[in-house]
């Protein structure tokens, strides 16, 4: 259908699952276009994917007819089929807006293929896809290939409205059916029921619990339960307490799940783990697990020898042992050459399991029989984030090889955080819609508004010739307002706002019905005067008693903290005691966590955690607690402590979360003479972790935070006993007499509240009064649901609110004020010319750097170092590495970066003045590494004891080369700087970081 639509002359949007043959549409279009003697441009979101498509198309069409265009190199750029990254095409179109293809940079181009067009929703890069559709000449056919999304009709409708006739072809059917599984410590079970409409009942947490505890204990527990009016589910209370423990006990090791996959002939598998470290650790864990036969091992050995001869510096020696067993890691920390090698071995069937981060799901051709998703959530800078249904299906889509497998398999894994219920919840939550991420940039504004260039005849910038005019602001506005977001907004906004207004009015009306005055008015009307007076007097008394109960509970907590403080200090001197932490989640589920106590944060030699606790507002503690005149505030102030749990998670907590402390624990002694003490070793391991703490629970007495441990802490956590093996007699929590007295007072007050409630229930008018209260409760629940609906609507409206033009005007004000372009006359000045021609995150900042005369005094390697400092965003030192060495930049480079920092500050101030938030990167941390490579150091020399991953350093060097390669092509740049940039790029572009293009 898609091919027929294309042959009819329409643009086409294809939305279908991974591996359903979308690329066939592009190949058919290429055949037809080449046959006509015309050209086709094929864009991909990733450079690695562009290289892959380049190789595939050359196999189909031959070397002569296929070319590749990247930021720093070109192969056969005049070929009829030209592959490129999406940003390259967008920049080509800037110069062609409003022109027919024959008059533009797209001469002889009939077709543009936008692969992975669902990237339109990507928060950092999505605007590029929208700009291409907006700027593309209308006589060029668009073929947009997308994964399955919720609103392909909106995408096709938008393209049809602004570009021309567009047909939509959708399919939800996979060519290879997909079966969902769930892996626990002991079993691999179907995730879904037989109809595929819900969760397999065998995976219910309740069933798992009853199986583990036995039916008899369940019945006995039920018979022992005291009757209570308080709502509870049908699980016994002790079972609720043990749920989290059961979930942790069901978490499988990598070997457990792999055993089932191998036994059921479900290999090869792509195994998604959301951290580089996790991928590498998994490979090490399986190094003794043999998945290859002798012939396959021999083939891998030969492949390794050939690769070592061809790319000796790209060899990842630490991964060789795993490769010979059939397992490998594939992530951004590896060199591109090594990743390509792993992909080749996997496609040849010589790697049975690849542990990969989610970037591998983005179109790289590594289909497998099985996709394993190790966790339903991943760590981000803001904490642990649940996968979206789109992300889950994108990864699962790797499973099932067309023409090879009858079925594909997606395996979800039990974790400490998620079980089968959560997996089904995400799976059945429905696809997410494409959301516009259209944003204005300096490059966009300059290229759309620029008219005549200034021919400088004198130092005065205004003394020039104007030969043509640029677009008016109104013309630019018409282009900007053609964004996908504005199209969706025009159709949905009015309806959404009307619905929101109706909901907010209803909330306001219902809220007025449950105020104290309203309830009092209804009570007075419904009850007799005597009954009304009796109930209102008793209700006032009840409120007073509840206030006192709350105060006693708070005092009880403070007394408990006061009692625990000296106990923890005393016990922690000679050994590391075991303890039990306790918290209740948002669903009312109680969690008991066995752990070994490390110590109070202030007393541990861990600067990273100490600084975090004392400097971040999230960890701030209330210091206004006071019990009585005999205890100072300092004594009662909660403190943060650290413990390692039995499931290998670090916990950061205050005394509030401690349920019990035990006499037994780890001896704080050295394992061998000369070794560090146990506490010192564990503290060192804690300090090596990346500080990605996730808040588990919070209270006025401080929060409870957790963070996953490492492979090195794993052996320690295995020795933390389960709670059932710790005797109550071993507990050493001895509370003060004052605490015991406060507990008794609290219990007594709680009983008084209970007795008063019963008394109220026996009053003359209670039956009628209860009807009023029940209606109020029902109304409160309705308000809660309406507010939730309101929040969802507001979120949706914010996403579709017309955007882009406000940012466009703000940026135009900056470029006008900084004299890059005169917005009134559209005359573009030299700074603007340079910025308009640059590709980068902040084109204006890059132009300001490259036009600075202080760069002319630098040698090529030093110039590279400075360029590296402005493109190092997102590059990090890896704290888990056993060293921390990074080459330092030369004094000259550091002096230049210091001077540039003043220039950066002035631009940031200007951006702040006009309400613009675009990053200005300038980081000298890695400049020395770039300078060392540009000076000719070998890869082995530069990576020796390096604190960076190979992939990170390669990425930084490639970004630097990309910027250097642009310099000779930029207008109004000093020839000396252009010459030095060419020399630096030439030296740097060498193996093992040189690009793979064929």
Secondary structure as GFF3:
##gff-version 3
##sequence-region A 1 998
A	DSSP	alpha_helix	2	7	.	.	.	ID=ss1
A	DSSP	beta_strand	11	15	.	.	.	ID=ss2
A	DSSP	alpha_helix	22	35	.	.	.	ID=ss3
A	DSSP	beta_strand	39	44	.	.	.	ID=ss4
A	DSSP	alpha_helix	47	61	.	.	.	ID=ss5
A	DSSP	beta_strand	66	69	.	.	.	ID=ss6
A	DSSP	beta_strand	74	75	.	.	.	ID=ss7
A	DSSP	beta_strand	81	85	.	.	.	ID=ss8
A	DSSP	alpha_helix	86	94	.	.	.	ID=ss9
A	DSSP	three_ten_helix	101	103	.	.	.	ID=ss10
A	DSSP	beta_strand	109	114	.	.	.	ID=ss11
A	DSSP	three_ten_helix	117	121	.	.	.	ID=ss12
A	DSSP	alpha_helix	126	135	.	.	.	ID=ss13
A	DSSP	beta_strand	141	146	.	.	.	ID=ss14
A	DSSP	alpha_helix	152	162	.	.	.	ID=ss15
A	DSSP	beta_strand	166	170	.	.	.	ID=ss16
A	DSSP	beta_strand	177	183	.	.	.	ID=ss17
A	DSSP	beta_strand	188	190	.	.	.	ID=ss18
A	DSSP	three_ten_helix	201	203	.	.	.	ID=ss19
A	DSSP	alpha_helix	205	213	.	.	.	ID=ss20
A	DSSP	alpha_helix	215	224	.	.	.	ID=ss21
A	DSSP	alpha_helix	237	249	.	.	.	ID=ss22
A	DSSP	alpha_helix	254	263	.	.	.	ID=ss23
A	DSSP	beta_strand	269	272	.	.	.	ID=ss24
A	DSSP	alpha_helix	276	285	.	.	.	ID=ss25
A	DSSP	alpha_helix	294	310	.	.	.	ID=ss26
A	DSSP	three_ten_helix	312	314	.	.	.	ID=ss27
A	DSSP	three_ten_helix	317	319	.	.	.	ID=ss28
A	DSSP	alpha_helix	320	323	.	.	.	ID=ss29
A	DSSP	beta_strand	327	330	.	.	.	ID=ss30
A	DSSP	alpha_helix	336	347	.	.	.	ID=ss31
A	DSSP	beta_strand	353	356	.	.	.	ID=ss32
A	DSSP	three_ten_helix	358	361	.	.	.	ID=ss33
A	DSSP	beta_strand	370	373	.	.	.	ID=ss34
A	DSSP	beta_strand	377	380	.	.	.	ID=ss35
A	DSSP	beta_strand	383	386	.	.	.	ID=ss36
A	DSSP	alpha_helix	389	396	.	.	.	ID=ss37
A	DSSP	beta_strand	407	413	.	.	.	ID=ss38
A	DSSP	alpha_helix	420	427	.	.	.	ID=ss39
A	DSSP	alpha_helix	442	449	.	.	.	ID=ss40
A	DSSP	alpha_helix	473	480	.	.	.	ID=ss41
A	DSSP	alpha_helix	484	513	.	.	.	ID=ss42
A	DSSP	alpha_helix	516	526	.	.	.	ID=ss43
A	DSSP	alpha_helix	529	571	.	.	.	ID=ss44
A	DSSP	beta_strand	575	584	.	.	.	ID=ss45
A	DSSP	beta_strand	590	600	.	.	.	ID=ss46
A	DSSP	three_ten_helix	601	603	.	.	.	ID=ss47
A	DSSP	alpha_helix	607	615	.	.	.	ID=ss48
A	DSSP	three_ten_helix	617	619	.	.	.	ID=ss49
A	DSSP	alpha_helix	633	636	.	.	.	ID=ss50
A	DSSP	beta_strand	641	645	.	.	.	ID=ss51
A	DSSP	beta_strand	649	653	.	.	.	ID=ss52
A	DSSP	three_ten_helix	655	657	.	.	.	ID=ss53
A	DSSP	beta_strand	658	667	.	.	.	ID=ss54
A	DSSP	alpha_helix	678	688	.	.	.	ID=ss55
A	DSSP	beta_strand	694	697	.	.	.	ID=ss56
A	DSSP	beta_strand	704	708	.	.	.	ID=ss57
A	DSSP	alpha_helix	711	718	.	.	.	ID=ss58
A	DSSP	three_ten_helix	723	725	.	.	.	ID=ss59
A	DSSP	three_ten_helix	728	730	.	.	.	ID=ss60
A	DSSP	alpha_helix	737	761	.	.	.	ID=ss61
A	DSSP	alpha_helix	766	800	.	.	.	ID=ss62
A	DSSP	alpha_helix	805	817	.	.	.	ID=ss63
A	DSSP	alpha_helix	830	837	.	.	.	ID=ss64
A	DSSP	alpha_helix	843	850	.	.	.	ID=ss65
A	DSSP	three_ten_helix	853	857	.	.	.	ID=ss66
A	DSSP	alpha_helix	860	869	.	.	.	ID=ss67
A	DSSP	alpha_helix	891	913	.	.	.	ID=ss68
A	DSSP	three_ten_helix	924	926	.	.	.	ID=ss69
A	DSSP	alpha_helix	927	934	.	.	.	ID=ss70
A	DSSP	alpha_helix	939	943	.	.	.	ID=ss71
A	DSSP	alpha_helix	950	967	.	.	.	ID=ss72
A	DSSP	alpha_helix	975	988	.	.	.	ID=ss73
###
